[in-house]
């Protein structure tokens, strides 16, 4: 039977959540500012990040 001959679906496509599971992910209880967005996570300074990485010679330097 061609697809265009099929009757429209009446049941929802997605399965209902399993028992004990939420339909949507639980909301974070983190601090939220007045616009409703979470504050950015504190990132280490780029130079500290570069210093902390193990130094390896570049692969292109081998040949």
Order of alpha helices (4+ residues) and beta strands (2+ residues): alpha
